[in-house]
Amino acid sequence: MKRGRASVALVGCFLALARPAAARTQTPASANALPADTAVPEQFRSLYRELDATLRLAAQAYPFNRGAARPLGVPYLFISPTVLRSPASDSAAWRDLLATLDAFKAMRMEGVSVMIAAPFLTVGNPKALIDVYRRIAAEVHARSMKLYVEHFVSPPFSPYALTGLRDDPQGKKDFLDMMEKEVSLIYTDVRPDYLSLVTEPETLRRWTRLSLSADEWAMWIGEVAAHLKSTNASPSTRLGAGAGTWEAEEFVLRFAQQASLDYVDFHLYALNLNGDDQLARLSTLIHKVREVRSSIAITVGEAWLYKHGAAEPKGMVNTDAFARDNFGFWAPLDERFLRVLWGIAQKERIAVVVPYFSQFFFSYYTIGTVESSQLPPWPASVPASWDKALESIRKRQLSATGKAIAAMLDDGKK
């Protein structure tokens, strides 16, 4: 999740690198599930009705078939900065990470997604960080789950933000050399099951101010993927690259032409942007990619319901829209969106789907409470919401959304 817009990917990098101070919130004890809010606040009723109507139509076009083949469910895994700094196996933060893996497994998810943001692995000695990711990979695989790694760059507000890059041939080369060094470390030492070399190239362009074209990216991706595979360091790792549904289609079409690439990745958040149906666009883009290369796999490496109206301003850079995710009255729509997502994946033969804001499988806030009023502005609210989710994970509790998705994925075989 990113968006040069201060968007979703921005959150992933944010979580991977810096965690603002946020008070821990207390989750009240309950039975096995935490109920969602039942009343929609007046200021959101029009938007709620719009999204609800769109999702009801989408559910007819993309019904989820419980008995049919389905994609791997690979939710985003929050990694506490405490784990990255001091990954002691007996620490509370490490126990929370393992408990989160177990909670996803209990929901019948088949893997987890982790974001690694440049230049995190090229600042100083990367060995300690690589060791942490290797340990995480081992824990994921010990649970017979898959590890999906998305490589990106640090957001502009991060202390590791890439600044001062020259938008000329040498500046581009320096940047791409650094990116290759990082993905090579991930491929060789972490050995994930999936590794996305680049996603959301238009976001990268805004954040780095480097005018890398679709052809330049495609050439780099093809060469790097071919080189990595030639080393045979991790022959089971699938290599991919992609873009957001709102970005220019030329990126994914050029990427699909690279014979060394195993999959093309898409990010999906909005239902409609400026009159453009993003669900239909995803389907169309997948068909176009397969016209270029019929055998290439497709993944959806980031997805969550963007609480944003079709005619609402700011498009994918509306931080207010992302902040709306926190509140439980959206739970029925989150459930429906995810069901539609799995339905699209079944219809279009998508291999992997990544529900990105996966903390809401465990808890939401109730709007209008003192607790919710103390949430910091988005994206600083993201780690706060994960603190709340961890309270529920420790108690083995699911939110209404988590309970519904676990039931949806229960095919009686696990």
KOLMI-992405 format. One line per 2 residues: number of its first residue (from 1); their letters; for each residue z, y, x of C-alpha. Coordinates in nm, 4 decimals. Layout:
# residues N
NUM = a = Z:Y:X  ...
***
This chain:
# residues 414
1 = mk = 0.0000:0.0000:0.0000  -0.0933:0.3157:0.1524
3 = rg = -0.3070:0.5960:0.0469  -0.3737:0.8908:0.2619
5 = ra = -0.2579:1.0473:-0.0433  0.1127:0.9647:0.0255
7 = sv = 0.0425:0.6481:-0.1562  0.1332:0.2890:-0.1588
9 = al = 0.0465:0.1843:0.1897  0.2494:0.4745:0.2871
11 = vg = 0.5450:0.2858:0.1549  0.4774:-0.0265:0.3525
13 = cf = 0.4609:0.1618:0.6790  0.7632:0.3603:0.5726
15 = la = 0.9622:0.0452:0.5139  0.8472:-0.1129:0.8369
17 = la = 0.9492:0.1776:1.0553  1.2132:0.4061:0.9156
19 = rp = 1.4788:0.3810:0.6514  1.6395:0.7048:0.5333
21 = aa = 2.0076:0.6982:0.4560  2.0666:0.5994:0.0976
23 = ar = 2.3872:0.5064:-0.0768  2.4158:0.1421:-0.1757
25 = tq = 2.4049:0.0985:-0.5479  2.6108:-0.1519:-0.7399
27 = tp = 2.4491:-0.3966:-0.9781  2.6665:-0.5005:-1.2703
29 = as = 2.7326:-0.8699:-1.3009  2.5408:-1.0518:-1.5710
31 = an = 2.4296:-1.4014:-1.6576  2.1058:-1.5243:-1.5048
33 = al = 1.8885:-1.2208:-1.5713  1.9195:-0.8456:-1.5735
35 = pa = 1.7727:-0.7002:-1.8928  1.5137:-0.4271:-1.8824
37 = dt = 1.5586:-0.0988:-2.0658  1.4425:-0.1333:-2.4243
39 = av = 1.3738:0.2304:-2.5103  1.0865:0.4289:-2.3628
41 = pe = 1.1887:0.7903:-2.2916  0.9959:1.0451:-2.4916
43 = qf = 0.8277:1.2013:-2.1874  0.6677:0.8671:-2.0997
45 = rs = 0.5727:0.7366:-2.4437  0.2133:0.8591:-2.4368
47 = ly = 0.1559:0.7132:-2.0901  0.3278:0.3899:-2.1905
49 = re = 0.1017:0.3522:-2.4942  -0.2076:0.4214:-2.2819
51 = ld = -0.1169:0.1627:-2.0188  -0.0056:-0.0865:-2.2823
53 = at = -0.3364:-0.0595:-2.4695  -0.5367:-0.1004:-2.1483
55 = lr = -0.3385:-0.4058:-2.0415  -0.3728:-0.5703:-2.3831
57 = la = -0.7500:-0.5425:-2.3606  -0.7462:-0.6626:-2.0000
59 = aq = -0.5406:-0.9663:-2.0996  -0.8219:-1.0666:-2.3355
61 = ay = -1.0834:-1.0282:-2.0614  -0.8708:-1.1981:-1.7939
63 = pf = -0.6385:-1.4495:-1.9635  -0.4013:-1.6423:-1.7432
65 = nr = -0.4452:-2.0186:-1.7791  -0.1236:-2.1881:-1.6843
67 = ga = -0.2918:-2.5216:-1.6258  -0.5771:-2.3949:-1.4107
69 = ar = -0.5977:-2.3441:-1.0348  -0.4292:-2.0212:-0.9339
71 = pl = -0.4021:-1.8000:-0.6252  -0.1170:-1.8082:-0.3811
73 = gv = 0.1562:-1.5693:-0.4920  0.2684:-1.3822:-0.1806
75 = py = 0.5123:-1.0964:-0.2592  0.5962:-0.8238:-0.0119
77 = lf = 0.8977:-0.9067:0.2067  1.1294:-0.6194:0.2855
79 = is = 1.2481:-0.6309:0.6475  1.5548:-0.4207:0.7107
81 = pt = 1.5381:-0.1954:1.0172  1.8693:-0.3575:1.1099
83 = vl = 1.6862:-0.6886:1.1488  1.4218:-0.5251:1.3678
85 = rs = 1.6794:-0.3543:1.5871  1.9415:-0.6278:1.6068
87 = pa = 1.8171:-0.9594:1.4680  2.1335:-1.1648:1.5143
89 = sd = 2.1079:-1.4826:1.3089  2.4633:-1.4378:1.1785
91 = sa = 2.4147:-1.0750:1.0702  2.4360:-0.9713:0.7052
93 = aw = 2.0844:-0.8238:0.7217  1.9367:-1.1513:0.8498
95 = rd = 2.1207:-1.3478:0.5803  1.9777:-1.1099:0.3202
97 = ll = 1.6265:-1.1677:0.4537  1.6691:-1.5450:0.4304
99 = at = 1.8168:-1.5114:0.0817  1.5111:-1.3101:-0.0216
101 = ld = 1.2821:-1.5837:0.1082  1.4813:-1.8378:-0.0899
103 = af = 1.4648:-1.6203:-0.4014  1.0858:-1.5950:-0.3766
105 = ka = 1.0630:-1.9697:-0.3219  1.2761:-2.0303:-0.6308
107 = mr = 1.0339:-1.8116:-0.8276  0.7545:-2.0495:-0.7200
109 = me = 0.5932:-1.7976:-0.4893  0.3930:-1.9608:-0.2119
111 = gv = 0.4390:-1.7094:0.0681  0.5367:-1.3576:0.1677
113 = sv = 0.3539:-1.0518:0.2960  0.4755:-0.8427:0.5893
115 = mi = 0.3356:-0.5107:0.7103  0.3256:-0.4285:1.0823
117 = aa = 0.2302:-0.0683:1.1519  0.0744:0.0640:1.4726
119 = pf = 0.1773:0.1824:1.7247  0.5015:-0.0081:1.6676
121 = lt = 0.3946:-0.2934:1.8950  0.2557:-0.0696:2.1674
123 = vg = 0.5532:0.1648:2.2050  0.7476:0.0376:2.5027
125 = np = 0.8084:-0.3362:2.5344  0.7000:-0.5213:2.2185
127 = ka = 0.8616:-0.8519:2.3160  1.1800:-0.8027:2.1127
129 = li = 0.9875:-0.7111:1.7985  0.7416:-0.9939:1.8405
131 = dv = 1.0364:-1.2316:1.8746  1.1726:-1.1086:1.5402
133 = yr = 0.8395:-1.1612:1.3657  0.8081:-1.5063:1.5242
135 = ri = 1.1499:-1.5996:1.3869  1.0507:-1.4718:1.0455
137 = aa = 0.7300:-1.6735:1.0616  0.9300:-1.9832:1.1491
139 = ev = 1.1635:-1.9314:0.8519  0.8673:-1.8781:0.6182
141 = ha = 0.6925:-2.1918:0.7392  1.0155:-2.3937:0.7255
143 = rs = 1.0073:-2.3295:0.3500  0.6458:-2.4497:0.3290
145 = mk = 0.5345:-2.0947:0.2547  0.2518:-1.8846:0.3975
147 = ly = 0.2854:-1.5656:0.6031  0.0391:-1.2874:0.5195
149 = ve = 0.0431:-0.9978:0.7692  -0.1163:-0.6625:0.6974
151 = hf = -0.1717:-0.4434:1.0031  -0.1798:-0.0703:0.9377
153 = vs = -0.0700:0.2563:1.1034  0.2459:0.4628:1.0760
155 = pp = 0.2439:0.7371:0.8111  0.2266:1.1041:0.9108
157 = fs = 0.5999:1.1644:0.8562  0.7042:0.8749:1.0803
159 = py = 0.8348:0.9390:1.4338  0.5649:0.6921:1.5401
161 = al = 0.2835:0.8783:1.3648  -0.0425:0.8826:1.5571
163 = tg = -0.1000:1.2487:1.6319  -0.3265:1.4348:1.8686
165 = lr = -0.6097:1.1814:1.8538  -0.9481:1.3293:1.9451
167 = dd = -1.2237:1.2675:1.6934  -1.4847:1.1896:1.9561
169 = pq = -1.6172:0.8644:2.1095  -1.3355:0.8400:2.3639
171 = gk = -1.0674:0.9186:2.1058  -1.2026:0.6529:1.8724
173 = kd = -1.2215:0.4013:2.1556  -0.8608:0.4679:2.2574
175 = fl = -0.7450:0.4206:1.8994  -0.9415:0.0999:1.8444
177 = dm = -0.8251:-0.0401:2.1796  -0.4653:0.0155:2.0697
179 = me = -0.5346:-0.1501:1.7323  -0.6938:-0.4486:1.9069
181 = ke = -0.3948:-0.4863:2.1385  -0.1604:-0.4977:1.8398
183 = vs = -0.3554:-0.7460:1.6295  -0.4019:-0.9619:1.9385
185 = li = -0.0239:-0.9781:1.9842  0.0220:-1.0696:1.6185
187 = yt = -0.2503:-1.3342:1.6305  -0.1410:-1.4899:1.9583
189 = dv = 0.2378:-1.4749:1.9275  0.3290:-1.4498:1.5572
191 = rp = 0.0451:-1.6728:1.4324  0.0493:-1.5835:1.0638
193 = dy = -0.1544:-1.7735:0.8088  -0.3431:-1.4562:0.7138
195 = ls = -0.3943:-1.1436:0.9236  -0.5626:-0.8349:0.7790
197 = lv = -0.7024:-0.6399:1.0737  -0.7583:-0.3192:0.8788
199 = te = -0.7120:-0.2117:0.5172  -0.7688:0.1169:0.3339
201 = pe = -1.0009:0.2706:0.5945  -1.0228:0.5995:0.4048
203 = tl = -0.6446:0.6300:0.4206  -0.6638:0.5638:0.7935
205 = rr = -0.9234:0.8371:0.8256  -0.6922:1.0895:0.6606
207 = wt = -0.3870:0.9870:0.8577  -0.5508:0.9674:1.1995
209 = rl = -0.8223:1.2319:1.1452  -1.0695:0.9940:1.3064
211 = sl = -1.4049:0.9828:1.1287  -1.4682:0.6118:1.1748
213 = sa = -1.7611:0.5029:0.9585  -1.7992:0.1750:0.7713
215 = de = -2.0440:0.0595:1.0390  -1.8034:0.1475:1.3216
217 = wa = -1.5181:-0.0351:1.1523  -1.7355:-0.3349:1.0732
219 = mw = -1.8566:-0.3634:1.4322  -1.5001:-0.3454:1.5633
221 = ig = -1.3757:-0.6006:1.3088  -1.6557:-0.8420:1.3880
223 = ev = -1.6039:-0.8189:1.7624  -1.2241:-0.8424:1.7484
225 = aa = -1.2239:-1.1345:1.5040  -1.4785:-1.3226:1.7176
227 = hl = -1.2781:-1.2592:2.0344  -0.9491:-1.3704:1.8772
229 = ks = -1.1039:-1.6913:1.7505  -1.2588:-1.7628:2.0899
231 = tn = -0.9090:-1.7776:2.2416  -0.8104:-2.0572:2.0004
233 = as = -0.4541:-1.9239:2.0241  -0.3989:-1.9594:1.6486
235 = ps = -0.6848:-2.1586:1.4969  -0.5174:-2.1807:1.1550
237 = tr = -0.4911:-1.8011:1.1145  -0.7422:-1.6565:0.8695
239 = lg = -0.8696:-1.3098:0.9626  -0.9591:-1.0465:0.7055
241 = ag = -1.0203:-0.6780:0.6369  -1.0697:-0.4668:0.3296
243 = ag = -1.0204:-0.1499:0.1268  -0.8663:-0.0107:-0.1892
245 = tw = -1.0623:-0.0388:-0.5134  -1.0762:0.3420:-0.5210
247 = ea = -1.2446:0.3624:-0.1774  -1.6158:0.3528:-0.0982
249 = ee = -1.7698:0.0101:-0.1525  -1.9655:0.0289:0.1726
251 = fv = -1.6552:-0.0754:0.3658  -1.6069:-0.4132:0.2019
253 = lr = -1.9810:-0.4809:0.1937  -2.0147:-0.4147:0.5691
255 = fa = -1.7029:-0.6180:0.6412  -1.8391:-0.9164:0.4481
257 = qq = -2.1396:-0.9235:0.6795  -1.9189:-1.0103:0.9784
259 = as = -1.9553:-1.3853:1.0319  -1.6236:-1.4061:1.2190
261 = ld = -1.4274:-1.2699:0.9204  -1.2647:-1.5212:0.6848
263 = yv = -1.1752:-1.2996:0.3894  -1.2263:-0.9580:0.2331
265 = df = -0.9132:-0.7896:0.1000  -0.8679:-0.5467:-0.1890
267 = hl = -0.5790:-0.3250:-0.2935  -0.5293:-0.2646:-0.6657
269 = ya = -0.2861:-0.0237:-0.8304  -0.4357:0.2023:-1.0955
271 = ln = -0.5862:0.0747:-1.4193  -0.8069:0.3813:-1.4597
273 = ln = -0.8853:0.6675:-1.2215  -1.0901:0.9607:-1.3500
275 = gd = -1.2511:0.7396:-1.6107  -1.3256:0.4578:-1.3660
277 = dq = -1.1924:0.1197:-1.4819  -1.0338:-0.0218:-1.1661
279 = la = -1.0023:-0.3750:-1.3017  -1.3731:-0.3872:-1.3789
281 = rl = -1.4458:-0.2262:-1.0433  -1.2506:-0.4979:-0.8630
283 = st = -1.4540:-0.7639:-1.0402  -1.7809:-0.5847:-0.9600
285 = li = -1.6882:-0.5411:-0.5939  -1.6011:-0.9088:-0.5607
287 = hk = -1.9409:-1.0038:-0.7031  -2.1172:-0.7666:-0.4647
289 = vr = -1.9258:-0.9049:-0.1669  -2.0254:-1.2568:-0.2635
291 = ev = -2.3879:-1.1504:-0.2908  -2.3601:-1.0510:0.0748
293 = rs = -2.1763:-1.3701:0.1725  -2.1090:-1.6247:-0.0983
295 = si = -1.8581:-1.8329:0.0951  -1.6178:-1.5585:0.2032
297 = ai = -1.2660:-1.5719:0.0590  -1.1141:-1.2847:-0.1398
299 = tv = -0.7542:-1.1639:-0.1357  -0.5651:-0.8879:-0.3157
301 = ge = -0.3320:-0.7791:-0.0374  -0.1453:-0.5129:-0.2374
303 = aw = -0.1041:-0.4735:-0.6115  0.1405:-0.3197:-0.8566
305 = ly = 0.1025:-0.1260:-1.1803  0.0508:0.2438:-1.1007
307 = kh = 0.2259:0.4394:-1.3766  -0.0432:0.7034:-1.3942
309 = ga = -0.2667:0.8127:-1.6789  -0.6445:0.8014:-1.6543
311 = ae = -0.6665:1.1785:-1.6920  -0.3517:1.2606:-1.4956
313 = pk = -0.4093:1.4779:-1.1848  -0.3611:1.3827:-0.8173
315 = gm = -0.5209:1.0400:-0.8428  -0.3650:0.7999:-0.5932
317 = vn = -0.1483:1.0651:-0.4272  0.0897:1.1218:-0.7162
319 = td = 0.4323:1.0446:-0.5713  0.5898:1.1107:-0.9110
321 = af = 0.3895:0.8172:-1.0472  0.5195:0.5856:-0.7765
323 = ar = 0.8766:0.7007:-0.8417  0.8418:0.5878:-1.2048
325 = dn = 0.8373:0.2249:-1.0892  1.2162:0.2293:-1.0569
327 = fg = 1.2962:0.2237:-1.4266  1.3403:-0.0898:-1.6326
329 = fw = 1.1666:0.0279:-1.9469  0.8394:-0.0388:-1.7606
331 = ap = 0.9256:-0.4070:-1.7171  0.7100:-0.5348:-2.0084
333 = ld = 0.4085:-0.3554:-1.8602  0.4820:-0.4804:-1.5083
335 = er = 0.4935:-0.8337:-1.6487  0.1655:-0.7865:-1.8325
337 = fl = -0.0055:-0.6305:-1.5295  0.0951:-0.9230:-1.3088
339 = rv = -0.0203:-1.1728:-1.5686  -0.3563:-0.9930:-1.5831
341 = lw = -0.3682:-0.9922:-1.2028  -0.3243:-1.3690:-1.1923
343 = gi = -0.5837:-1.3990:-1.4693  -0.8383:-1.1961:-1.2703
345 = aq = -0.7585:-1.4078:-0.9662  -0.8289:-1.7262:-1.1597
347 = ke = -1.1550:-1.5929:-1.3030  -1.2830:-1.4472:-0.9745
349 = ri = -1.1490:-1.7250:-0.7479  -0.9173:-1.4959:-0.5515
351 = av = -0.7213:-1.6876:-0.2881  -0.4079:-1.4709:-0.2521
353 = vv = -0.2350:-1.1991:-0.4559  0.0437:-0.9795:-0.3158
355 = py = 0.2764:-0.8192:-0.5737  0.3754:-0.5270:-0.3568
357 = fs = 0.6871:-0.3651:-0.5058  0.8593:-0.7002:-0.5306
359 = qf = 1.2106:-0.5545:-0.5374  1.1559:-0.5173:-0.9111
361 = ff = 1.1564:-0.8941:-0.9483  1.5306:-0.8579:-0.9034
363 = sy = 1.6470:-0.5273:-1.0473  1.5483:-0.1925:-1.1955
365 = yt = 1.7366:0.1279:-1.2626  1.8218:0.2484:-1.6104
367 = ig = 1.6809:0.5963:-1.6553  1.9300:0.8674:-1.7399
369 = tv = 2.2273:0.7015:-1.5700  2.4315:0.8539:-1.2903
371 = es = 2.3060:0.5787:-1.0626  1.9407:0.6589:-1.1285
373 = sq = 2.0013:1.0335:-1.0905  2.1186:0.9722:-0.7337
375 = lp = 1.7878:0.8152:-0.6278  1.6227:1.0146:-0.3474
377 = pw = 1.2613:1.1283:-0.3941  0.9872:0.8717:-0.3420
379 = pa = 0.9198:0.7132:-0.0901  1.2824:0.7361:0.0259
381 = sv = 1.3723:0.5737:-0.3062  1.2033:0.2516:-0.1940
383 = pa = 1.4731:0.1352:0.0522  1.7353:0.2441:-0.2014
385 = sw = 1.5741:0.0232:-0.4636  1.5702:-0.2653:-0.2146
387 = dk = 1.9437:-0.2176:-0.1577  1.9875:-0.2582:-0.5318
389 = al = 1.7577:-0.5615:-0.5351  1.9601:-0.7264:-0.2576
391 = es = 2.2731:-0.6996:-0.4712  2.0922:-0.9081:-0.7329
393 = ir = 1.9441:-1.1484:-0.4766  2.2907:-1.2265:-0.3444
395 = kr = 2.3971:-1.3107:-0.7000  2.0792:-1.5101:-0.7637
397 = ql = 1.9758:-1.2804:-1.0456  1.6271:-1.1902:-1.1623
399 = sa = 1.5096:-0.8902:-1.3586  1.3159:-0.9399:-1.6808
401 = tg = 0.9954:-0.9125:-1.4768  1.1079:-1.1665:-1.2200
403 = ka = 1.2180:-1.4090:-1.4888  0.8877:-1.3738:-1.6767
405 = ia = 0.6721:-1.4279:-1.3660  0.8787:-1.7272:-1.2548
407 = am = 0.8277:-1.8798:-1.6002  0.4553:-1.8013:-1.5870
409 = ld = 0.4212:-1.9842:-1.2557  0.6258:-2.2839:-1.3671
411 = dg = 0.3625:-2.5539:-1.4063  0.6097:-2.8366:-1.4023
413 = kk = 0.4975:-2.9504:-1.0586  0.7639:-2.7792:-0.8508
***
